[in-house]
Amino acid sequence: MGPVWLKRLKQWLWLVALWGGSVLALAAVSMLFRLLMTAAGLKGAS
């Protein structure tokens, strides 16, 4: 096994990557819903 700090760094990188990915996924989904709402005329049509 490598040094302990390297293992820690990997854990933190995974954590940050997963967090960032989930945030991006949520943003993409909300944008999609906003587009669908606008297309359906439920929002921003006034």
PyMOL Python script that loads the backbone (N, CA, C, O; Angstrom):
from pymol import cmd

cmd.read_pdbstr("""\
ATOM      1  N   MET A   1       0.837  -1.202   0.000  1.00  0.00           N
ATOM      2  CA  MET A   1       0.000   0.000   0.000  1.00  0.00           C
ATOM      3  C   MET A   1       0.873   1.254   0.000  1.00  0.00           C
ATOM      4  O   MET A   1       1.998   1.241   0.500  1.00  0.00           O
ATOM      5  N   GLY A   2       0.343   2.326  -0.563  1.00  0.00           N
ATOM      6  CA  GLY A   2       1.080   3.584  -0.601  1.00  0.00           C
ATOM      7  C   GLY A   2       0.977   4.315   0.717  1.00  0.00           C
ATOM      8  O   GLY A   2       0.420   3.803   1.688  1.00  0.00           O
ATOM      9  N   PRO A   3       1.517   5.508   0.740  1.00  0.00           N
ATOM     10  CA  PRO A   3       1.451   6.316   1.965  1.00  0.00           C
ATOM     11  C   PRO A   3       0.012   6.667   2.334  1.00  0.00           C
ATOM     12  O   PRO A   3      -0.889   6.660   1.495  1.00  0.00           O
ATOM     13  N   VAL A   4      -0.170   6.971   3.610  1.00  0.00           N
ATOM     14  CA  VAL A   4      -1.518   7.249   4.117  1.00  0.00           C
ATOM     15  C   VAL A   4      -2.096   8.512   3.487  1.00  0.00           C
ATOM     16  O   VAL A   4      -3.282   8.558   3.159  1.00  0.00           O
ATOM     17  N   TRP A   5      -1.257   9.541   3.318  1.00  0.00           N
ATOM     18  CA  TRP A   5      -1.776  10.808   2.772  1.00  0.00           C
ATOM     19  C   TRP A   5      -2.284  10.636   1.342  1.00  0.00           C
ATOM     20  O   TRP A   5      -3.214  11.321   0.915  1.00  0.00           O
ATOM     21  N   LEU A   6      -1.662   9.710   0.606  1.00  0.00           N
ATOM     22  CA  LEU A   6      -2.099   9.462  -0.771  1.00  0.00           C
ATOM     23  C   LEU A   6      -3.499   8.841  -0.772  1.00  0.00           C
ATOM     24  O   LEU A   6      -4.348   9.182  -1.595  1.00  0.00           O
ATOM     25  N   LYS A   7      -3.714   7.928   0.166  1.00  0.00           N
ATOM     26  CA  LYS A   7      -5.027   7.293   0.304  1.00  0.00           C
ATOM     27  C   LYS A   7      -6.082   8.332   0.670  1.00  0.00           C
ATOM     28  O   LYS A   7      -7.184   8.343   0.122  1.00  0.00           O
ATOM     29  N   ARG A   8      -5.713   9.217   1.624  1.00  0.00           N
ATOM     30  CA  ARG A   8      -6.625  10.292   2.039  1.00  0.00           C
ATOM     31  C   ARG A   8      -6.972  11.188   0.850  1.00  0.00           C
ATOM     32  O   ARG A   8      -8.132  11.537   0.630  1.00  0.00           O
ATOM     33  N   LEU A   9      -5.930  11.553   0.086  1.00  0.00           N
ATOM     34  CA  LEU A   9      -6.130  12.431  -1.069  1.00  0.00           C
ATOM     35  C   LEU A   9      -7.107  11.800  -2.053  1.00  0.00           C
ATOM     36  O   LEU A   9      -7.995  12.470  -2.580  1.00  0.00           O
ATOM     37  N   LYS A  10      -6.932  10.498  -2.293  1.00  0.00           N
ATOM     38  CA  LYS A  10      -7.836   9.791  -3.205  1.00  0.00           C
ATOM     39  C   LYS A  10      -9.268   9.837  -2.691  1.00  0.00           C
ATOM     40  O   LYS A  10     -10.205  10.050  -3.461  1.00  0.00           O
ATOM     41  N   GLN A  11      -9.432   9.637  -1.386  1.00  0.00           N
ATOM     42  CA  GLN A  11     -10.771   9.669  -0.799  1.00  0.00           C
ATOM     43  C   GLN A  11     -11.407  11.039  -1.001  1.00  0.00           C
ATOM     44  O   GLN A  11     -12.575  11.144  -1.377  1.00  0.00           O
ATOM     45  N   TRP A  12     -10.622  12.090  -0.746  1.00  0.00           N
ATOM     46  CA  TRP A  12     -11.149  13.453  -0.909  1.00  0.00           C
ATOM     47  C   TRP A  12     -11.489  13.746  -2.365  1.00  0.00           C
ATOM     48  O   TRP A  12     -12.500  14.386  -2.656  1.00  0.00           O
ATOM     49  N   LEU A  13     -10.634  13.272  -3.286  1.00  0.00           N
ATOM     50  CA  LEU A  13     -10.897  13.492  -4.706  1.00  0.00           C
ATOM     51  C   LEU A  13     -12.194  12.805  -5.131  1.00  0.00           C
ATOM     52  O   LEU A  13     -12.990  13.364  -5.886  1.00  0.00           O
ATOM     53  N   TRP A  14     -12.390  11.580  -4.633  1.00  0.00           N
ATOM     54  CA  TRP A  14     -13.627  10.873  -4.949  1.00  0.00           C
ATOM     55  C   TRP A  14     -14.830  11.627  -4.402  1.00  0.00           C
ATOM     56  O   TRP A  14     -15.843  11.779  -5.085  1.00  0.00           O
ATOM     57  N   LEU A  15     -14.711  12.097  -3.169  1.00  0.00           N
ATOM     58  CA  LEU A  15     -15.799  12.828  -2.526  1.00  0.00           C
ATOM     59  C   LEU A  15     -16.158  14.071  -3.337  1.00  0.00           C
ATOM     60  O   LEU A  15     -17.328  14.320  -3.629  1.00  0.00           O
ATOM     61  N   VAL A  16     -15.140  14.844  -3.694  1.00  0.00           N
ATOM     62  CA  VAL A  16     -15.359  16.072  -4.462  1.00  0.00           C
ATOM     63  C   VAL A  16     -15.938  15.757  -5.839  1.00  0.00           C
ATOM     64  O   VAL A  16     -16.831  16.456  -6.317  1.00  0.00           O
ATOM     65  N   ALA A  17     -15.426  14.702  -6.473  1.00  0.00           N
ATOM     66  CA  ALA A  17     -15.914  14.321  -7.802  1.00  0.00           C
ATOM     67  C   ALA A  17     -17.388  13.919  -7.749  1.00  0.00           C
ATOM     68  O   ALA A  17     -18.182  14.328  -8.596  1.00  0.00           O
ATOM     69  N   LEU A  18     -17.742  13.124  -6.756  1.00  0.00           N
ATOM     70  CA  LEU A  18     -19.133  12.689  -6.618  1.00  0.00           C
ATOM     71  C   LEU A  18     -20.048  13.868  -6.307  1.00  0.00           C
ATOM     72  O   LEU A  18     -21.142  13.975  -6.861  1.00  0.00           O
ATOM     73  N   TRP A  19     -19.595  14.757  -5.415  1.00  0.00           N
ATOM     74  CA  TRP A  19     -20.391  15.926  -5.054  1.00  0.00           C
ATOM     75  C   TRP A  19     -20.603  16.817  -6.275  1.00  0.00           C
ATOM     76  O   TRP A  19     -21.722  17.236  -6.570  1.00  0.00           O
ATOM     77  N   GLY A  20     -19.504  17.096  -6.980  1.00  0.00           N
ATOM     78  CA  GLY A  20     -19.590  17.932  -8.175  1.00  0.00           C
ATOM     79  C   GLY A  20     -20.499  17.320  -9.231  1.00  0.00           C
ATOM     80  O   GLY A  20     -21.283  18.015  -9.877  1.00  0.00           O
ATOM     81  N   GLY A  21     -20.381  16.006  -9.395  1.00  0.00           N
ATOM     82  CA  GLY A  21     -21.213  15.316 -10.371  1.00  0.00           C
ATOM     83  C   GLY A  21     -22.688  15.413 -10.032  1.00  0.00           C
ATOM     84  O   GLY A  21     -23.526  15.629 -10.909  1.00  0.00           O
ATOM     85  N   SER A  22     -23.000  15.253  -8.752  1.00  0.00           N
ATOM     86  CA  SER A  22     -24.404  15.319  -8.340  1.00  0.00           C
ATOM     87  C   SER A  22     -24.946  16.734  -8.512  1.00  0.00           C
ATOM     88  O   SER A  22     -26.095  16.916  -8.915  1.00  0.00           O
ATOM     89  N   VAL A  23     -24.131  17.723  -8.210  1.00  0.00           N
ATOM     90  CA  VAL A  23     -24.556  19.117  -8.384  1.00  0.00           C
ATOM     91  C   VAL A  23     -24.818  19.407  -9.862  1.00  0.00           C
ATOM     92  O   VAL A  23     -25.817  20.036 -10.208  1.00  0.00           O
ATOM     93  N   LEU A  24     -23.917  18.948 -10.727  1.00  0.00           N
ATOM     94  CA  LEU A  24     -24.100  19.152 -12.163  1.00  0.00           C
ATOM     95  C   LEU A  24     -25.345  18.428 -12.668  1.00  0.00           C
ATOM     96  O   LEU A  24     -26.085  18.956 -13.498  1.00  0.00           O
ATOM     97  N   ALA A  25     -25.569  17.218 -12.161  1.00  0.00           N
ATOM     98  CA  ALA A  25     -26.745  16.450 -12.574  1.00  0.00           C
ATOM     99  C   ALA A  25     -28.028  17.175 -12.162  1.00  0.00           C
ATOM    100  O   ALA A  25     -28.976  17.265 -12.942  1.00  0.00           O
ATOM    101  N   LEU A  26     -28.048  17.687 -10.936  1.00  0.00           N
ATOM    102  CA  LEU A  26     -29.222  18.425 -10.458  1.00  0.00           C
ATOM    103  C   LEU A  26     -29.455  19.670 -11.309  1.00  0.00           C
ATOM    104  O   LEU A  26     -30.593  19.983 -11.660  1.00  0.00           O
ATOM    105  N   ALA A  27     -28.387  20.373 -11.636  1.00  0.00           N
ATOM    106  CA  ALA A  27     -28.506  21.575 -12.462  1.00  0.00           C
ATOM    107  C   ALA A  27     -29.070  21.222 -13.837  1.00  0.00           C
ATOM    108  O   ALA A  27     -29.941  21.921 -14.355  1.00  0.00           O
ATOM    109  N   ALA A  28     -28.571  20.136 -14.422  1.00  0.00           N
ATOM    110  CA  ALA A  28     -29.044  19.713 -15.742  1.00  0.00           C
ATOM    111  C   ALA A  28     -30.531  19.368 -15.695  1.00  0.00           C
ATOM    112  O   ALA A  28     -31.288  19.753 -16.587  1.00  0.00           O
ATOM    113  N   VAL A  29     -30.948  18.646 -14.661  1.00  0.00           N
ATOM    114  CA  VAL A  29     -32.357  18.262 -14.524  1.00  0.00           C
ATOM    115  C   VAL A  29     -33.241  19.495 -14.350  1.00  0.00           C
ATOM    116  O   VAL A  29     -34.313  19.578 -14.950  1.00  0.00           O
ATOM    117  N   SER A  30     -32.797  20.452 -13.532  1.00  0.00           N
ATOM    118  CA  SER A  30     -33.607  21.654 -13.316  1.00  0.00           C
ATOM    119  C   SER A  30     -33.713  22.484 -14.599  1.00  0.00           C
ATOM    120  O   SER A  30     -34.761  23.062 -14.887  1.00  0.00           O
ATOM    121  N   MET A  31     -32.625  22.537 -15.362  1.00  0.00           N
ATOM    122  CA  MET A  31     -32.669  23.258 -16.636  1.00  0.00           C
ATOM    123  C   MET A  31     -33.661  22.585 -17.583  1.00  0.00           C
ATOM    124  O   MET A  31     -34.430  23.251 -18.277  1.00  0.00           O
ATOM    125  N   LEU A  32     -33.627  21.256 -17.597  1.00  0.00           N
ATOM    126  CA  LEU A  32     -34.534  20.497 -18.455  1.00  0.00           C
ATOM    127  C   LEU A  32     -35.989  20.768 -18.074  1.00  0.00           C
ATOM    128  O   LEU A  32     -36.833  21.003 -18.939  1.00  0.00           O
ATOM    129  N   PHE A  33     -36.273  20.732 -16.767  1.00  0.00           N
ATOM    130  CA  PHE A  33     -37.633  21.003 -16.308  1.00  0.00           C
ATOM    131  C   PHE A  33     -38.059  22.421 -16.668  1.00  0.00           C
ATOM    132  O   PHE A  33     -39.204  22.654 -17.055  1.00  0.00           O
ATOM    133  N   ARG A  34     -37.138  23.360 -16.540  1.00  0.00           N
ATOM    134  CA  ARG A  34     -37.457  24.751 -16.865  1.00  0.00           C
ATOM    135  C   ARG A  34     -37.797  24.888 -18.351  1.00  0.00           C
ATOM    136  O   ARG A  34     -38.735  25.590 -18.727  1.00  0.00           O
ATOM    137  N   LEU A  35     -37.013  24.202 -19.181  1.00  0.00           N
ATOM    138  CA  LEU A  35     -37.286  24.226 -20.617  1.00  0.00           C
ATOM    139  C   LEU A  35     -38.651  23.611 -20.917  1.00  0.00           C
ATOM    140  O   LEU A  35     -39.413  24.145 -21.723  1.00  0.00           O
ATOM    141  N   LEU A  36     -38.957  22.490 -20.267  1.00  0.00           N
ATOM    142  CA  LEU A  36     -40.249  21.830 -20.482  1.00  0.00           C
ATOM    143  C   LEU A  36     -41.397  22.727 -20.035  1.00  0.00           C
ATOM    144  O   LEU A  36     -42.417  22.823 -20.718  1.00  0.00           O
ATOM    145  N   MET A  37     -41.232  23.378 -18.895  1.00  0.00           N
ATOM    146  CA  MET A  37     -42.267  24.273 -18.375  1.00  0.00           C
ATOM    147  C   MET A  37     -42.504  25.430 -19.350  1.00  0.00           C
ATOM    148  O   MET A  37     -43.643  25.779 -19.659  1.00  0.00           O
ATOM    149  N   THR A  38     -41.405  26.011 -19.824  1.00  0.00           N
ATOM    150  CA  THR A  38     -41.515  27.132 -20.756  1.00  0.00           C
ATOM    151  C   THR A  38     -42.181  26.676 -22.054  1.00  0.00           C
ATOM    152  O   THR A  38     -43.013  27.385 -22.621  1.00  0.00           O
ATOM    153  N   ALA A  39     -41.803  25.482 -22.516  1.00  0.00           N
ATOM    154  CA  ALA A  39     -42.383  24.944 -23.751  1.00  0.00           C
ATOM    155  C   ALA A  39     -43.877  24.685 -23.569  1.00  0.00           C
ATOM    156  O   ALA A  39     -44.658  24.846 -24.507  1.00  0.00           O
ATOM    157  N   ALA A  40     -44.270  24.284 -22.363  1.00  0.00           N
ATOM    158  CA  ALA A  40     -45.680  23.996 -22.090  1.00  0.00           C
ATOM    159  C   ALA A  40     -46.467  25.275 -21.812  1.00  0.00           C
ATOM    160  O   ALA A  40     -47.695  25.244 -21.728  1.00  0.00           O
ATOM    161  N   GLY A  41     -45.765  26.397 -21.670  1.00  0.00           N
ATOM    162  CA  GLY A  41     -46.439  27.668 -21.437  1.00  0.00           C
ATOM    163  C   GLY A  41     -46.849  27.873 -19.992  1.00  0.00           C
ATOM    164  O   GLY A  41     -47.711  28.704 -19.706  1.00  0.00           O
ATOM    165  N   LEU A  42     -46.247  27.130 -19.078  1.00  0.00           N
ATOM    166  CA  LEU A  42     -46.616  27.259 -17.668  1.00  0.00           C
ATOM    167  C   LEU A  42     -45.810  28.341 -16.965  1.00  0.00           C
ATOM    168  O   LEU A  42     -46.154  28.765 -15.861  1.00  0.00           O
ATOM    169  N   LYS A  43     -44.728  28.789 -17.614  1.00  0.00           N
ATOM    170  CA  LYS A  43     -43.851  29.747 -16.945  1.00  0.00           C
ATOM    171  C   LYS A  43     -43.277  30.729 -17.965  1.00  0.00           C
ATOM    172  O   LYS A  43     -42.867  30.343 -19.059  1.00  0.00           O
ATOM    173  N   GLY A  44     -43.259  31.981 -17.589  1.00  0.00           N
ATOM    174  CA  GLY A  44     -42.635  32.984 -18.438  1.00  0.00           C
ATOM    175  C   GLY A  44     -43.425  33.311 -19.697  1.00  0.00           C
ATOM    176  O   GLY A  44     -42.889  33.918 -20.625  1.00  0.00           O
ATOM    177  N   ALA A  45     -44.693  32.915 -19.740  1.00  0.00           N
ATOM    178  CA  ALA A  45     -45.492  33.161 -20.941  1.00  0.00           C
ATOM    179  C   ALA A  45     -46.223  34.499 -20.875  1.00  0.00           C
ATOM    180  O   ALA A  45     -46.713  34.989 -21.893  1.00  0.00           O
ATOM    181  N   SER A  46     -46.299  35.089 -19.692  1.00  0.00           N
ATOM    182  CA  SER A  46     -47.070  36.327 -19.540  1.00  0.00           C
ATOM    183  C   SER A  46     -46.365  37.462 -20.252  1.00  0.00           C
ATOM    184  O   SER A  46     -46.852  38.593 -20.244  1.00  0.00           O
TER     185      SER A  46
END
""", "prot")
cmd.dss("prot")
cmd.show_as("cartoon", "prot")
cmd.util.cbc("prot")
cmd.orient("prot")
